[in-house]
Amino acid sequence: MIRKLIATLIKDILLLWRDRAGLLLLFVMPAVLVVIITLVQDNVYKLMGETSARIILVDLDRDELGSLLSKRLSGMELVTAIDGAEVTEERGRELAASGDYQAAIVIREETTRRLRAGVLAEVRNSLLGDGDGDGAGAAPVPELEILFDPTVMGGFRSSLRNGLALVLMEFEIEAKMAALSRLLPEYIEEELKKSAGDFAEYVEVPAFAIEIPAEPLLTVRSGSASIGGALAAVPTPTQHNVPAWALFGMFFIVVPMAGSLIRERQEETLTRLRSMPVAYSAVLAGKVMSFVLVCFAQFGLIYLLGRFLLPALGIEPFRLGPQWGGALPVVAAASLAAAGYGILLGTICRTYEQASMFGSISVVAASAIGGVMVPVYAMPEIMQKISVISPLGWGLEAFLDIFVRGGGLAAATGEVVLLLSFALLTVLGAWLVFTRRAP
């Protein structure tokens, strides 16, 4: 039995080796995809706040507010002049609209002066109790305007708006403390003189200043949660894309595998094999083993790209994590699931065209649903619910449990069981179809 199994394994490996176009599809396609998608997503992640963005600052105010914005937004590339000339509002609008810069921030004339005047009026009204604290009587403060590049996504817009809101809040609080330091002694002295009566001339309140340190007392410390207390990997496009597109390539073996079964049936190779003392289960087992070896080779190639090529292109390298050994059973389970699906397609479909069309479309759809192209948490709620039916989603979740969340095989046991169950059900379905068709 072992000799027959090895013979069928060698036969299928030789058939695969002769199909050079199929091998290119299986190895080159996922390799190219993982490099291109990671490069693109890395730039998008940077734009979402991890590194600087190019922003025009049109400071028509030329006062303290512009200086504070430049200081607090130092993580971004703020440009106030181009070719030695200050950027005007119209020029800033054009640069943002054309996509040369992600946004233009416009500070209107007299914004700082009017803001301080409004703050002074609010504090005075609050102390005297004869106003509602809305700064009545002061000139309205001009709005701070942000002009975005129309193609910039909502995440960056929210991030920049929130950052500006915090800077403005800091500036307004400092202005209110300065106004309070100025007006409070006068208010206290006036109230004390009213109460002192004949001794009012002896009442004098010294000036004082209320100062609040810029550093907050309460801070936020962020980090990644992990499974079992292990140190989780830093979330990067590489950590997601390497296992994701490796899975995509592994499941794409359904096309050549189904095609191999169909060709053997059309060329009557299967009939000749069945006339020999070889069980059909041995034929299928040899075919499955050959494609499982291909899947392991695919995963190894994608890992090497993530470990060595992507860092050479300026991207964070792929890290296996402390529990990387648990990934090997996941690779095996995903390979068996892909092989089982390929056997099912090769048994059901009657032509190679049917198998290639349905197989490629179904794998692409399952990868999209399962989070290979876009993380599941970023999908609409209805898509998140549908994603649980995708075998690629199961495999990706298992890999993320191991490579990103810091868990081991125990953390991915549920997904491994689902993949093995899928493999068993597809092979069983193919067997039932085959026996019903067999003469």
Protein Blocks (a to p, Z undefined) as FASTA:
>chain_A
ZZmmmmmmmmmmmmmmmmmmlmmmmmmmmmmmmmmmmmmmmmmmmmnomaccddddddfk
opaklmmmmmmmmmpccdfbgghiacdfklmmmmmmnopagbdcdddehklmmmmmmmmm
mmmmmmnopaghnopoiacdddddddddfkbcfklmmmmmmmmmmmmmmmmmmmmmmmmm
mmmmmmmmmmmmmmnommmmmgccddddddddfbdfbdcddddddehhiacddddfklmm
mmmmmmmmmmmmmmmmmmmmmmmmmnommmmmmmpccdfklmmmmmmmmmmmmmmmmmmm
mmmmmmmmmmmnopacddebjmlmmmmmmmmmmmmmmmmmmmmmmmmpmbfklmmmmmmm
mmmmmmmmnommpcfklpcfklmmmmmmpmklmmmmmmmmmmmnopafklmmmmmmmmmm
mmmmmmmmmmmmmmmmpZZ
